[in-house]
């Protein structure tokens, strides 16, 4: 998997920006773990991660929360036993922006690091 997006900052967009069309965001989606992420209704990214227990899912969720504060880009995080689901989009434009894919790539990187331990 290519983590080029994960090396980029989450940059704020302008309310004058348009949401990304599929011909643009599909290239970004290919850089994510497509077993985990998909685009819903051309509007937001949805990620789903499985874990062996609640404790690991909680640790992953906490890491995502810290990332969200660092990047100032805040997803919806849903946690349950052995599962974390994430929805991310740029509220300012009510749709997808490159920043959403950068954030998702950073989440993939966190998951990859957690999976190695």
MIDRENVO-860774 format. One record per residue: x, y, z of N, C-alpha, C in turn; residue in three letters. Coordinates in steps of 0.02 Angstrom, whole numbers, plus 50000, padded with zeros to 5 digits. Each point is the difference from the previous one (the first is absolute). Layout:
<nukols>
XYZXYZXYZALA ...
</nukols>
This chain:
<nukols>
500424994150000499585005950000500445006250000UNK 499795005149965500385006249993499765005050053UNK 500485002550040499825004750053500175007249982UNK 500075001649936500155006949981499515005050030UNK 499364998449998499505004550029500125000950075UNK 500214994850034500105000450073500575004750019UNK 500435001549952500565004650014499815007349990UNK 499405001249977499785006949987499605002750059UNK 499995006650008499605002950054499265000349980UNK 499575000050049499295001149989499905007649995UNK 499925002549941499935007249989499275002049997UNK 499845005450033499325002649999499825002349929UNK 499384999149983499785002449935499605006450009UNK 499825002949945499595006150001499284998049987UNK 499545003850026499294998649987499845001149926UNK 500465002949963499915000949928500194993749961UNK 500354995350033500204993849967499394995749987UNK 500034996349946499474995149985500224993250025UNK 499524995750018500184993250018500334996649940UNK 500444995350014500364996449947499524995749960UNK 500075000149934499604995449958500344993149999UNK 499634994849983500284993249999500644999449959UNK 500045003349944500614999249958500625002550036UNK 499935004250050500575002250040500094995750062UNK 499464998850038500094996450063500154992749992UNK 499844997049943500164992949991500754998750000UNK 500395004749976500734999450004500255000250071UNK 499695004050042500185000350070499774993650036UNK 499404997649983499744994050031500464994049988UNK 500304999749942500464994549984500614999850046UNK 500165005650032500575000350045499824997950071UNK 499364998750012499784997750065499934992450001UNK 499934997250059499864992850006499274999049979UNK 499904998049938499324999549973499614994150029UNK 500334995850040499634995050039499665003350060UNK 500245005950018499745003550058499565006149982UNK 500175003449945499685006449983499584999649936UNK 499445003650000499635001149938499655006850005UNK 499795002349942499645006449996499254998550000UNK 499645003550043499274999150006499645005949968UNK 499574998549953499575005049968500385006149973UNK 500614998949976500425005449973500125005550051UNK 499884998650064499995005250051500534999250054UNK 500104993950024500474999250056500354993249995UNK 500564999850035500374993850006499754996150060UNK 499964993549992499824995650056500544994850006UNK 500284999550060500514995050014499754995250054UNK 500194993749994499814995050050500614995650014UNK 500174999550064500584996350023499784994850052UNK 500264994049994499854994650048500584999050048UNK 499834998250062500494999050053499824993750040UNK 500484997250036499864993950038499605001250064UNK 499955006350022499655001450063499835007450004UNK 499675001850054499805007050009500595004450017UNK 500464997450041500575004050022500415002549941UNK 500134995849951500395001949942499615005049957UNK 499354998949993499585004749963500005006950033UNK 499975000050066500025006350037500665003649992UNK 500554996350003500665002949991500065003249931UNK 499764996549949500005002749932499585006449996UNK 499414999850030499565005950000500335005950034UNK 500344998750055500355005550035500555002949957UNK 500354995749963500535002449954499705004349945UNK 499424998049975499675004049949499795006850029UNK 499764999950061499815006350034500595004750007UNK 500574997450018500605004250006500205002749932UNK 499974995849949500145002449932499525005549979UNK 499374999150015499495005049983500165006850031UNK 500224999950062500185006350033500635003049970UNK 500494995849984500625002549969499875003149932UNK 499584996849961499875002149931499425004949995UNK 499635000850053499415004250002499504997949946UNK 499914993449995499534997049953499664994350037UNK 499355000750014499674995750049499484995449967UNK 500144993550000499534995249972499474997950051UNK 499494996649976499544996550045500314993150013UNK 500074998250062500304993650019499474995950038UNK 499904993949977499514995550032500394993950023UNK 499974998650065500374994450028499524995050030UNK 500154993749989499644994550033500504994450011UNK 499784994650031500454994650016500314997449935UNK 500665000649994500374997349943499915003649934UNK 499745006250002499865003549938500025007550010UNK 500315003549952499995007349999499805002049929UNK 499505004449996499795002849936500115007550002UNK 500215002749943500175007049995499665003049939UNK 499695005850009499735003849944500345006749999UNK 500245001949942500375006349994499805003549935UNK 499885006550006499885004449944500135007050023UNK 500035004649954500145006950017499335003750007UNK 499825001750061499365003050014499925006849966UNK 500545003749994499975006749972499734999949928UNK 500154994649963499764999549931499484994449992UNK 499824996950055499514994550002500164994749947UNK 500634997850001500214994949953500734998450010UNK 500274996549950500694997750005500515005149975UNK 500545000550037500575004249983500624995650006UNK 500545002049969500614996150004500204998750073UNK 499885004750043500164999450071499684993750031UNK 499414998349978499674994050027500394993749984UNK 500294999849941500394994249979500685000050036UNK 500285005950011500625000550038499884997350071UNK 499455002150031499834997750067499924992450001UNK 499634997449951499894992749997500664996349992UNK 500455002649960500654996849991500395000050066UNK 499945005350038500335000350065499694994850048UNK 499354999049995499674994850041500254993149979UNK 500074998949935500284993649976500694998950029UNK 500405005250003500674999450027499994998250075UNK 499545003050037499924998350071499814992750007UNK 499534997749959499784993050003500584995349983UNK 500395001649949500564995849981500514999550057UNK 500135005650034500474999950056499724996050058UNK 499365000750014499684996450054499994992549986UNK 499904998249938499974992949980500684996550006UNK 500555003949997500674997150006500174998250072UNK 499665003250047500154998850072499684993850026UNK 
</nukols>
